Amino acid sequence: MKNKERQALQEAIEMHLDTRDKRFMFLKMSFPDILPLINIEGSPRDTSWGIFDLFQRQQMSGSLMAIMNSTFNLDLTLTHE
């Protein structure tokens, strides 16, 4: 994933999942098995990094991007290097 794409994804998470309740519902509906592994408390910026980091370590950043695109009608792209 290119740096520009990573930054766009993190900004989208930060903007669309800006409250604890939104983060909880998004993750509960889309990735219920991952929800217990993520700290959804804290600032939108810190939490967006935590969400992105976990999905990247699990090699699921493409899944996260696809769900973000679908749920929030975004046009995020993913390039594999």
N, C-alpha and C positions, 0 to 999 in steps of 0.2 A: 504494500500500500504506500503510495507516495505521500510525502509530508503534507502537501496541499489537500489531498483527499482526507487524510487523517484529521487535519484541522477543520475541514468542512463538516465532517461527521461529529466531532466533539462540539463544535458550535451549534449544530442542529440539536444534539442531545441537551446541551445547556439551555437552548432557547425553548424547545418544546417540552422538556421535562424539567421545568423550573421549580417545581414544588415536590416535596416528599410524597404527597398523595398521587401526583401524576406519575412519578417514577415507580411507585409501588404498583399502581394499576397497570401501567405499560408492561413492566417486567412480569407481573403475576399472570397477565393474559398471554403474553408472548413467549416468555421463557421461565415458567414456574420453577424449574429445577435449579436455575441459576440464582433466583432471587435471594435465597439464604446466604449466598456467597458474596453479596454486594452490600456495602454500607450505603444506604440511600439517604442517610442523614447528612447534613452539611450544606455548603453553598452549592449552587448549580454548577459552578466551574469545577470544584473539587470532585463532586459526584460524577460529572460527565467524564472526567479523567479516570475515575475508578471503574465506571461502567466500561469505557473503551478498553482500558488496560486488561480487565478480566476477559473480555471477549477476544482480545488479541492473543492473550496467553492460551486461551482455549481453542485458538484458531477458528473462531466463529465470527470474525469481524464482517465477513460477507453476509452472514445471516442477520446480524444486527443492522447493517446498512439496508438490506432488502426490506426488513420489517419497518425501519424508519421511513424509507421511501414510500412504502405501501400505506402505512398508518397516517403519515402526515403529508402525503402527496408531494414528496420531495423528488429531486432529481440528482441524488448523490451518486457518484461513480466510484468504481473500484478497479484499479489497475494492479495486476500481479506482476511483480518485478522478478 
